[in-house]
Amino acid sequence: MPVVYVKYTCQTVVMTGKFDETIETNEKTIGGLLSELNRNYPGFKDIFITPEHGILNLRTMITIKRVGVTPFGVFDPNTEIRNGDKILFW
């Protein structure tokens, strides 16, 4: 069960009321994590995956910082999340 550190900026701070949080999740992908966050913060997923298209919104960004890897942007909701990932939603 991955434990990830999540940081929020811009509209996601307003939506969550937080700048960051640590989440223990059963989810294995960014898409799954977005669904979990959407249960806690209704509408969260719609910011990043537009309901009418079902793909990541190019006006927002998700970045993952992982130990031993250069930080990278997420373009696929099936991107794997790993224990210790630092994920920025903006």
Residue pairs with C-beta under 8 A, 6 or more apart in sequence:
1 24
1 25
1 26
2 24
2 25
2 27
2 28
2 81
2 82
2 83
2 84
2 85
3 22
3 23
3 24
3 25
3 83
3 84
4 22
4 23
4 25
4 33
4 81
4 83
4 84
4 85
4 86
4 87
5 20
5 21
5 22
5 23
5 84
5 85
5 86
5 87
6 20
6 21
6 22
6 23
6 37
6 86
6 87
6 88
6 89
7 19
7 20
7 86
7 87
7 88
7 89
8 15
8 16
8 18
8 19
8 20
8 89
8 90
9 88
9 89
9 90
10 90
11 47
12 44
12 47
12 89
12 90
13 19
15 41
15 43
15 44
15 47
16 40
16 41
16 44
23 33
23 36
25 32
25 33
25 36
25 81
27 33
27 35
27 36
27 81
28 80
28 81
29 77
29 78
29 79
29 80
29 81
30 62
30 64
30 74
30 76
30 77
30 78
30 79
30 81
30 87
31 49
31 77
31 78
32 81
33 81
33 87
34 44
34 45
34 48
34 49
34 77
35 45
37 44
37 45
38 44
38 45
38 46
47 57
47 60
48 56
48 57
48 60
48 62
48 89
49 55
49 56
49 57
49 77
50 57
55 77
56 62
56 74
56 75
56 76
56 77
60 89
60 90
61 73
61 74
61 88
61 89
61 90
62 73
62 74
62 87
62 88
62 89
62 90
63 71
63 72
63 73
63 74
63 87
63 88
63 90
64 71
64 72
64 74
64 79
64 81
64 85
64 86
64 87
64 88
65 71
65 85
65 86
65 87
65 88
66 72
66 82
66 84
66 85
66 86
67 84
81 87
